[in-house]
Amino acid sequence: MAKATDRHTRAAADSEGFAPVVHTKADTEKLLARPDVRAAYDALDDEYAALRVILSARREAGLTQAQIAERMGTTASAVSRLEASLVSEKHSPSFATLRKYAAACGKRLIISFA
C-alpha cells in the first residue's frame, strides 16, 4: 500500500508542481517544543474545537458536503468554504448560516461560554 501511495504522491508532485512533505509525530513534538509555535498552536484551539464539532455533526448524520448543501439550499463549495472558514481568519460564518448547517445535520445550534 505504501508504494502505491508513494507513486501517487510522486505523480501529484510531478503534475501539480508540489511535493508533499511527510510530517511525523516526532516532527510535531519538536515544533511544539518551540514557545512561539506552541503559542500559535494553542491560539487556534477554539477554532479547531468548533471545526471538530461541525465535522462530527456531519459525520454523525452520515452526510456529504453535497448533501448538507442541498439541505441548506446552497452549493457543496459553499459548505466546504464554511467548514474551512472555522480555522481561517478570512471569514466568520453568521449565526444564521451555522443554524442552517446544524439543522441540515439534524442538530440545533447552541452557543455557550465556558
KEZAGU-318447 format. One record per residue: residue number from 1; x, y, z of N, C-alpha, C, O, CB in turn. Coordinates in steps of 0.001 Angstrom, whole numbers, m for minus. Glycine has a CB too. Layout:
+-----+---------+---------+---------+---------+---------+---------+---------+---------+---------+---------+---------+---------+---------+---------+---------+
| seq |     n_x |     n_y |     n_z |    ca_x |    ca_y |    ca_z |     c_x |     c_y |     c_z |     o_x |     o_y |     o_z |    cb_x |    cb_y |    cb_z |
+-----+---------+---------+---------+---------+---------+---------+---------+---------+---------+---------+---------+---------+---------+---------+---------+
| NUM |       X |       Y |       Z |       X |       Y |       Z |       X |       Y |       Z |       X |       Y |       Z |       X |       Y |       Z |
...
+-----+---------+---------+---------+---------+---------+---------+---------+---------+---------+---------+---------+---------+---------+---------+---------+
// end
This chain:
+-----+---------+---------+---------+---------+---------+---------+---------+---------+---------+---------+---------+---------+---------+---------+---------+
| seq |     n_x |     n_y |     n_z |    ca_x |    ca_y |    ca_z |     c_x |     c_y |     c_z |     o_x |     o_y |     o_z |    cb_x |    cb_y |    cb_z |
+-----+---------+---------+---------+---------+---------+---------+---------+---------+---------+---------+---------+---------+---------+---------+---------+
|   1 |     816 |   m1194 |       0 |       0 |       0 |       0 |     858 |    1257 |       0 |     532 |    2228 |    m682 |    m927 |      m1 |    1195 |
|   2 |    1948 |    1250 |     754 |    2819 |    2426 |     828 |    3391 |    2776 |    m527 |    3519 |    3952 |    m868 |    3949 |    2193 |    1818 |
|   3 |    3746 |    1737 |   m1323 |    4310 |    2020 |   m2639 |    3302 |    2702 |   m3537 |    3657 |    3619 |   m4278 |    4801 |     743 |   m3292 |
|   4 |    2048 |    2273 |   m3488 |    1018 |    2917 |   m4302 |     852 |    4370 |   m3879 |     720 |    5257 |   m4722 |    m324 |    2165 |   m4183 |
|   5 |     860 |    4610 |   m2570 |     756 |    5976 |   m2077 |    1949 |    6801 |   m2517 |    1788 |    7949 |   m2930 |     640 |    5991 |    m558 |
|   6 |    3157 |    6228 |   m2434 |    4349 |    6939 |   m2876 |    4261 |    7281 |   m4352 |    4607 |    8392 |   m4754 |    5597 |    6111 |   m2603 |
|   7 |    3798 |    6330 |   m5169 |    3642 |    6591 |   m6610 |    2649 |    7715 |   m6833 |    2883 |    8612 |   m7642 |    3180 |    5318 |   m7357 |
|   8 |    1518 |    7659 |   m6095 |     504 |    8695 |   m6240 |    1074 |   10053 |   m5839 |     846 |   11049 |   m6526 |    m736 |    8361 |   m5393 |
|   9 |    1807 |   10097 |   m4742 |    2401 |   11344 |   m4268 |    3379 |   11899 |   m5295 |    3373 |   13094 |   m5592 |    3109 |   11126 |   m2924 |
|  10 |    4224 |   11017 |   m5837 |    5180 |   11481 |   m6861 |    4444 |   11973 |   m8096 |    4823 |   12993 |   m8673 |    6162 |   10351 |   m7249 |
|  11 |    3397 |   11265 |   m8512 |    2638 |   11678 |   m9691 |    1994 |   13038 |   m9453 |    2010 |   13898 |  m10333 |    1564 |   10629 |  m10043 |
|  12 |    1424 |   13237 |   m8258 |     815 |   14521 |   m7939 |    1869 |   15624 |   m7927 |    1634 |   16722 |   m8431 |      95 |   14455 |   m6583 |
|  13 |    3016 |   15329 |   m7358 |    4104 |   16316 |   m7304 |    4542 |   16692 |   m8707 |    4764 |   17868 |   m8994 |    5304 |   15769 |   m6500 |
|  14 |    4668 |   15709 |   m9580 |    5100 |   15976 |  m10945 |    4053 |   16771 |  m11711 |    4393 |   17715 |  m12423 |    5398 |   14673 |  m11669 |
|  15 |    2775 |   16398 |  m11572 |    1730 |   17024 |  m12372 |    1258 |   18354 |  m11803 |     792 |   19211 |  m12553 |     564 |   16095 |  m12496 |
|  16 |    1370 |   18544 |  m10490 |     836 |   19749 |   m9876 |    1920 |   20704 |   m9395 |    1606 |   21794 |   m8916 |     m49 |   19380 |   m8731 |
|  17 |    3183 |   20321 |   m9512 |    4266 |   21217 |   m9168 |    4554 |   21351 |   m7680 |    5154 |   22342 |   m7265 |    3977 |   22534 |   m9711 |
|  18 |    4145 |   20385 |   m6868 |    4488 |   20431 |   m5455 |    4858 |   19040 |   m4984 |    4476 |   18038 |   m5590 |    3324 |   21000 |   m4618 |
|  19 |    5592 |   18994 |   m3916 |    5992 |   17708 |   m3348 |    5641 |   17699 |   m1867 |    6328 |   18345 |   m1076 |    7514 |   17444 |   m3561 |
|  20 |    4584 |   16980 |   m1468 |    4208 |   16936 |     m52 |    5357 |   16423 |     813 |    6135 |   15564 |     398 |    2972 |   16050 |     144 |
|  21 |    5443 |   16967 |    2012 |    6484 |   16571 |    2951 |    5843 |   15704 |    4032 |    4812 |   16065 |    4598 |    7196 |   17821 |    3573 |
|  22 |    6458 |   14571 |    4308 |    5953 |   13700 |    5355 |    6178 |   14390 |    6697 |    7252 |   14934 |    6954 |    6647 |   12300 |    5313 |
|  23 |    5167 |   14362 |    7537 |    5231 |   15013 |    8843 |    4897 |   13970 |    9898 |    3789 |   13435 |    9912 |    4256 |   16239 |    8926 |
|  24 |    5837 |   13680 |   10774 |    5650 |   12633 |   11774 |    5260 |   13228 |   13127 |    5313 |   14442 |   13327 |    6926 |   11797 |   11914 |
|  25 |    4869 |   12349 |   14047 |    4544 |   12773 |   15405 |    5773 |   13411 |   16060 |    5647 |   14387 |   16799 |    4039 |   11573 |   16248 |
|  26 |    6960 |   12860 |   15787 |    8209 |   13426 |   16331 |    8425 |   14846 |   15809 |    8894 |   15717 |   16542 |    9424 |   12530 |   15959 |
|  27 |    8081 |   15076 |   14540 |    8190 |   16429 |   13978 |    7280 |   17389 |   14735 |    7679 |   18505 |   15069 |    7832 |   16428 |   12472 |
|  28 |    6051 |   16945 |   15001 |    5086 |   17776 |   15728 |    5608 |   18108 |   17116 |    5569 |   19262 |   17544 |    3723 |   17067 |   15830 |
|  29 |    6097 |   17093 |   17818 |    6621 |   17314 |   19169 |    7798 |   18297 |   19161 |    7907 |   19152 |   20040 |    7058 |   15980 |   19792 |
|  30 |    8662 |   18169 |   18174 |    9812 |   19075 |   18063 |    9341 |   20513 |   17828 |    9840 |   21451 |   18450 |   10751 |   18624 |   16915 |
|  31 |    8376 |   20670 |   16924 |    7856 |   22013 |   16644 |    7167 |   22607 |   17869 |    7372 |   23776 |   18195 |    6878 |   21971 |   15463 |
|  32 |    6346 |   21795 |   18550 |    5599 |   22303 |   19698 |    6489 |   22596 |   20902 |    6049 |   23244 |   21852 |    4531 |   21313 |   20091 |
|  33 |    7716 |   22133 |   20875 |    8673 |   22460 |   21939 |    9129 |   23915 |   21836 |    9644 |   24484 |   22799 |    9892 |   21518 |   21875 |
|  34 |    8935 |   24508 |   20660 |    9292 |   25916 |   20474 |    8169 |   26787 |   21043 |    7014 |   26619 |   20652 |    9539 |   26241 |   18958 |
|  35 |    8481 |   27712 |   21956 |    7438 |   28534 |   22580 |    6590 |   29326 |   21584 |    5383 |   29464 |   21782 |    8069 |   29486 |   23549 |
|  36 |    7196 |   29845 |   20522 |    6428 |   30624 |   19547 |    5443 |   29750 |   18789 |    4312 |   30165 |   18535 |    7366 |   31318 |   18564 |
|  37 |    5856 |   28558 |   18429 |    4969 |   27631 |   17710 |    3868 |   27164 |   18648 |    2706 |   27103 |   18246 |    5762 |   26412 |   17147 |
|  38 |    4209 |   26831 |   19891 |    3221 |   26375 |   20875 |    2163 |   27447 |   21102 |     976 |   27133 |   21182 |    3906 |   26011 |   22210 |
|  39 |    2573 |   28705 |   21207 |    1623 |   29798 |   21428 |     668 |   29936 |   20245 |    m536 |   30104 |   20436 |    2372 |   31121 |   21661 |
|  40 |    1196 |   29867 |   19037 |     353 |   29959 |   17845 |    m596 |   28765 |   17766 |   m1767 |   28926 |   17424 |    1222 |   30037 |   16573 |
|  41 |    m104 |   27584 |   18076 |    m913 |   26354 |   18068 |   m2042 |   26460 |   19096 |   m3197 |   26169 |   18786 |     m27 |   25108 |   18367 |
|  42 |   m1705 |   26876 |   20314 |   m2702 |   26991 |   21376 |   m3751 |   28042 |   21052 |   m4911 |   27900 |   21439 |   m2029 |   27325 |   22695 |
|  43 |   m3353 |   29100 |   20344 |   m4285 |   30165 |   19984 |   m5374 |   29672 |   19033 |   m6440 |   30282 |   18945 |   m3533 |   31324 |   19350 |
|  44 |   m5121 |   28592 |   18335 |   m6096 |   28051 |   17385 |   m7026 |   27005 |   18005 |   m7883 |   26456 |   17312 |   m5372 |   27443 |   16208 |
|  45 |   m6869 |   26728 |   19281 |   m7627 |   25660 |   19922 |   m9138 |   25822 |   19778 |   m9826 |   24855 |   19453 |   m7270 |   25594 |   21375 |
|  46 |   m9672 |   27027 |   20014 |  m11115 |   27237 |   19917 |  m11632 |   27000 |   18504 |  m12686 |   26392 |   18315 |  m11468 |   28644 |   20364 |
|  47 |  m10879 |   27487 |   17503 |  m11299 |   27307 |   16118 |  m11338 |   25826 |   15740 |  m12291 |   25358 |   15117 |  m10361 |   28066 |   15179 |
|  48 |  m10291 |   25101 |   16125 |  m10260 |   23687 |   15792 |  m11313 |   22902 |   16562 |  m11840 |   21913 |   16054 |   m8886 |   23119 |   16067 |
|  49 |  m11622 |   23330 |   17776 |  m12688 |   22676 |   18542 |  m14021 |   22865 |   17830 |  m14813 |   21927 |   17737 |  m12759 |   23240 |   19985 |
|  50 |  m14275 |   24075 |   17327 |  m15516 |   24334 |   16589 |  m15570 |   23496 |   15324 |  m16614 |   22937 |   14991 |  m15641 |   25826 |   16239 |
|  51 |  m14455 |   23406 |   14619 |  m14411 |   22596 |   13401 |  m14685 |   21129 |   13718 |  m15436 |   20468 |   13000 |  m13047 |   22742 |   12704 |
|  52 |  m14075 |   20613 |   14798 |  m14321 |   19217 |   15178 |  m15798 |   18966 |   15454 |  m16331 |   17923 |   15074 |  m13493 |   18846 |   16411 |
|  53 |  m16466 |   19915 |   16112 |  m17887 |   19764 |   16425 |  m18711 |   19731 |   15138 |  m19602 |   18896 |   14984 |  m18369 |   20912 |   17344 |
|  54 |  m18410 |   20635 |   14229 |  m19174 |   20707 |   12978 |  m18955 |   19450 |   12130 |  m19910 |   18861 |   11624 |  m18773 |   21965 |   12174 |
|  55 |  m17704 |   19049 |   11983 |  m17423 |   17857 |   11183 |  m18005 |   16605 |   11837 |  m18448 |   15686 |   11147 |  m15911 |   17692 |   10986 |
|  56 |  m18002 |   16574 |   13156 |  m18580 |   15452 |   13882 |  m20092 |   15383 |   13645 |  m20643 |   14296 |   13467 |  m18276 |   15572 |   15388 |
|  57 |  m20753 |   16525 |   13643 |  m22196 |   16561 |   13391 |  m22508 |   16025 |   11998 |  m23456 |   15261 |   11821 |  m22740 |   17997 |   13543 |
|  58 |  m21712 |   16424 |   11011 |  m21935 |   15943 |    9641 |  m21673 |   14447 |    9547 |  m22425 |   13717 |    8902 |  m21035 |   16700 |    8646 |
|  59 |  m20597 |   13994 |   10198 |  m20251 |   12565 |   10181 |  m21339 |   11738 |   10871 |  m21735 |   10688 |   10364 |  m18883 |   12329 |   10871 |
|  60 |  m21826 |   12211 |   12033 |  m22889 |   11509 |   12755 |  m24155 |   11422 |   11917 |  m24883 |   10431 |   11977 |  m23187 |   12210 |   14082 |
|  61 |  m24414 |   12467 |   11135 |  m25584 |   12468 |   10263 |  m25361 |   11603 |    9026 |  m26311 |   11289 |    8308 |  m25928 |   13893 |    9846 |
|  62 |  m24111 |   11216 |    8776 |  m23789 |   10381 |    7622 |  m23969 |   11101 |    6303 |  m24373 |   10501 |    5306 |  m24635 |    9149 |    7632 |
|  63 |  m23669 |   12391 |    6298 |  m23908 |   13214 |    5110 |  m22608 |   13735 |    4501 |  m21613 |   13950 |    5193 |  m24816 |   14385 |    5460 |
|  64 |  m22651 |   13928 |    3196 |  m21537 |   14542 |    2481 |  m21750 |   16056 |    2462 |  m22821 |   16547 |    2817 |  m21413 |   13971 |    1025 |
|  65 |  m20721 |   16782 |    2047 |  m20877 |   18226 |    1895 |  m21980 |   18543 |     895 |  m22741 |   19491 |    1091 |  m19556 |   18869 |    1450 |
|  66 |  m22073 |   17764 |    m165 |  m23105 |   17997 |   m1180 |  m24505 |   17801 |    m595 |  m25424 |   18556 |    m913 |  m22898 |   17054 |   m2379 |
|  67 |  m24663 |   16804 |     246 |  m25970 |   16560 |     862 |  m26331 |   17665 |    1854 |  m27482 |   18097 |    1927 |  m25979 |   15198 |    1568 |
|  68 |  m25338 |   18113 |    2612 |  m25571 |   19239 |    3532 |  m25971 |   20469 |    2716 |  m26918 |   21174 |    3062 |  m24293 |   19538 |    4401 |
|  69 |  m25241 |   20715 |    1633 |  m25514 |   21869 |     781 |  m26941 |   21834 |     253 |  m27636 |   22849 |     265 |  m24525 |   21919 |    m384 |
|  70 |  m27375 |   20671 |    m209 |  m28736 |   20542 |    m734 |  m29758 |   20887 |     348 |  m30729 |   21599 |      88 |  m28980 |   19110 |   m1266 |
|  71 |  m29541 |   20390 |    1542 |  m30454 |   20668 |    2647 |  m30432 |   22137 |    3052 |  m31441 |   22672 |    3510 |  m30104 |   19801 |    3842 |
|  72 |  m29283 |   22791 |    2883 |  m29161 |   24206 |    3232 |  m29603 |   25126 |    2096 |  m29787 |   26325 |    2304 |  m27728 |   24521 |    3614 |
|  73 |  m29774 |   24574 |     904 |  m30120 |   25395 |    m251 |  m28930 |   26166 |    m787 |  m29065 |   27309 |   m1222 |  m31222 |   26352 |     108 |
|  74 |  m27760 |   25534 |    m753 |  m26541 |   26186 |   m1234 |  m25721 |   25177 |   m2027 |  m26231 |   24127 |   m2418 |  m25708 |   26768 |     m48 |
|  75 |  m24465 |   25490 |   m2261 |  m23608 |   24597 |   m3042 |  m22621 |   23862 |   m2135 |  m22341 |   24297 |   m1018 |  m22850 |   25390 |   m4122 |
|  76 |  m22099 |   22744 |   m2636 |  m21093 |   21985 |   m1886 |  m19849 |   22833 |   m1655 |  m19221 |   22723 |    m602 |  m20722 |   20687 |   m2632 |
|  77 |  m19477 |   23679 |   m2618 |  m18301 |   24526 |   m2426 |  m18535 |   25545 |   m1310 |  m17597 |   25905 |    m598 |  m17943 |   25248 |   m3734 |
|  78 |  m19780 |   26013 |   m1151 |  m20088 |   26942 |     m57 |  m19958 |   26227 |    1294 |  m19479 |   26813 |    2265 |  m21520 |   27531 |    m224 |
|  79 |  m20381 |   24972 |    1352 |  m20247 |   24194 |    2588 |  m18769 |   23949 |    2876 |  m18334 |   24034 |    4025 |  m21015 |   22843 |    2484 |
|  80 |  m18007 |   23648 |    1844 |  m16567 |   23457 |    2014 |  m15915 |   24724 |    2564 |  m15088 |   24659 |    3473 |  m15915 |   23060 |     677 |
|  81 |  m16292 |   25874 |    2007 |  m15751 |   27155 |    2487 |  m16175 |   27405 |    3935 |  m15387 |   27903 |    4739 |  m16224 |   28322 |    1581 |
|  82 |  m17416 |   27060 |    4262 |  m17904 |   27230 |    5634 |  m17061 |   26406 |    6599 |  m16611 |   26915 |    7625 |  m19391 |   26825 |    5742 |
|  83 |  m16849 |   25143 |    6275 |  m16056 |   24285 |    7145 |  m14616 |   24791 |    7246 |  m14027 |   24764 |    8327 |  m16077 |   22840 |    6630 |
|  84 |  m14055 |   25244 |    6150 |  m12677 |   25757 |    6156 |  m12578 |   27087 |    6895 |  m11537 |   27398 |    7474 |  m12163 |   25923 |    4720 |
|  85 |  m13651 |   27873 |    6881 |  m13611 |   29203 |    7491 |  m13436 |   29142 |    9000 |  m13014 |   30121 |    9616 |  m14873 |   29963 |    7159 |
|  86 |  m13752 |   28016 |    9592 |  m13648 |   27916 |   11043 |  m12207 |   27918 |   11535 |  m11960 |   28151 |   12718 |  m14337 |   26670 |   11518 |
|  87 |  m11263 |   27665 |   10653 |   m9852 |   27692 |   11037 |   m9088 |   28738 |   10228 |   m7874 |   28632 |   10053 |   m9216 |   26305 |   10846 |
|  88 |   m9793 |   29729 |    9747 |   m9160 |   30777 |    8962 |   m9684 |   32123 |    9429 |  m10797 |   32215 |    9946 |   m9417 |   30578 |    7446 |
|  89 |   m8908 |   33137 |    9255 |   m9337 |   34478 |    9646 |  m10002 |   35222 |    8493 |  m10341 |   36398 |    8629 |   m8151 |   35278 |   10157 |
|  90 |  m10192 |   34551 |    7364 |  m10731 |   35211 |    6178 |  m12222 |   35506 |    6300 |  m12703 |   36514 |    5784 |  m10481 |   34359 |    4958 |
|  91 |  m12952 |   34628 |    6981 |  m14399 |   34775 |    7020 |  m14937 |   34111 |    8273 |  m14486 |   33031 |    8654 |  m15052 |   34174 |    5758 |
|  92 |  m15887 |   34747 |    8902 |  m16572 |   34141 |   10038 |  m18014 |   33906 |    9639 |  m18704 |   34849 |    9250 |  m16477 |   35039 |   11315 |
|  93 |  m18488 |   32670 |    9727 |  m19866 |   32398 |    9336 |  m20856 |   33062 |   10294 |  m20573 |   33232 |   11480 |  m20114 |   30891 |    9286 |
|  94 |  m22000 |   33427 |    9767 |  m23034 |   34046 |   10596 |  m23732 |   32980 |   11445 |  m23639 |   31784 |   11167 |  m24064 |   34799 |    9713 |
|  95 |  m24420 |   33431 |   12465 |  m25214 |   32501 |   13270 |  m26282 |   31838 |   12410 |  m26574 |   30654 |   12580 |  m25865 |   33230 |   14463 |
|  96 |  m26863 |   32597 |   11491 |  m27910 |   32042 |   10619 |  m27353 |   30890 |    9785 |  m28012 |   29864 |    9615 |  m28491 |   33143 |    9692 |
|  97 |  m26140 |   31064 |    9267 |  m25526 |   30003 |    8464 |  m25224 |   28788 |    9324 |  m25486 |   27656 |    8917 |  m24241 |   30506 |    7789 |
|  98 |  m24675 |   29014 |   10505 |  m24379 |   27896 |   11406 |  m25666 |   27191 |   11832 |  m25685 |   25968 |   11976 |  m23609 |   28391 |   12646 |
|  99 |  m26730 |   27949 |   12031 |  m28036 |   27368 |   12390 |  m28541 |   26477 |   11254 |  m29051 |   25385 |   11505 |  m29075 |   28491 |   12702 |
| 100 |  m28403 |   26941 |    9998 |  m28825 |   26138 |    8842 |  m28000 |   24860 |    8736 |  m28536 |   23788 |    8453 |  m28700 |   26954 |    7542 |
| 101 |  m26696 |   24980 |    8964 |  m25810 |   23820 |    8905 |  m26225 |   22806 |    9966 |  m26338 |   21613 |    9687 |  m24329 |   24244 |    9102 |
| 102 |  m26450 |   23293 |   11185 |  m26865 |   22404 |   12275 |  m28174 |   21713 |   11926 |  m28306 |   20505 |   12120 |  m27012 |   23188 |   13593 |
| 103 |  m29130 |   22456 |   11419 |  m30429 |   21873 |   11046 |  m30266 |   20832 |    9943 |  m30937 |   19799 |    9958 |  m31402 |   22974 |   10586 |
| 104 |  m29377 |   21101 |    8987 |  m29134 |   20147 |    7901 |  m28575 |   18837 |    8436 |  m28758 |   17783 |    7828 |  m28172 |   20743 |    6871 |
| 105 |  m27887 |   18906 |    9583 |  m27326 |   17710 |   10224 |  m28295 |   17090 |   11213 |  m27977 |   16089 |   11856 |  m26028 |   18051 |   10932 |
| 106 |  m29475 |   17680 |   11335 |  m30444 |   17177 |   12298 |  m30116 |   17608 |   13719 |  m30504 |   16946 |   14682 |  m30513 |   15673 |   12224 |
| 107 |  m29403 |   18716 |   13845 |  m28973 |   19227 |   15151 |  m29548 |   20616 |   15370 |  m30193 |   21188 |   14491 |  m27426 |   19258 |   15256 |
| 108 |  m29301 |   21139 |   16551 |  m29699 |   22510 |   16909 |  m28445 |   23253 |   17336 |  m27621 |   22704 |   18067 |  m30789 |   22526 |   18056 |
| 109 |  m28288 |   24489 |   16891 |  m27136 |   25312 |   17263 |  m27344 |   25838 |   18671 |  m28366 |   26450 |   18982 |  m26931 |   26485 |   16261 |
| 110 |  m26340 |   25582 |   19526 |  m26351 |   26114 |   20898 |  m25010 |   26797 |   21113 |  m23956 |   26196 |   20903 |  m26603 |   24973 |   21980 |
| 111 |  m25054 |   28050 |   21532 |  m23844 |   28807 |   21798 |  m23685 |   28912 |   23315 |  m24648 |   29196 |   24027 |  m23897 |   30225 |   21124 |
| 112 |  m22474 |   28684 |   23801 |  m22258 |   28827 |   25242 |  m20869 |   29394 |   25498 |  m19976 |   29302 |   24656 |  m22430 |   27467 |   25967 |
| 113 |  m20711 |   29973 |   26662 |  m19437 |   30478 |   27116 |  m18990 |   29624 |   28282 |  m19780 |   29328 |   29179 |  m19524 |   31973 |   27507 |
| 114 |  m17728 |   29227 |   28278 |  m17236 |   28396 |   29377 |  m16233 |   29146 |   30202 |  m15707 |   28606 |   31175 |  m16618 |   27112 |   28854 |
+-----+---------+---------+---------+---------+---------+---------+---------+---------+---------+---------+---------+---------+---------+---------+---------+
// end
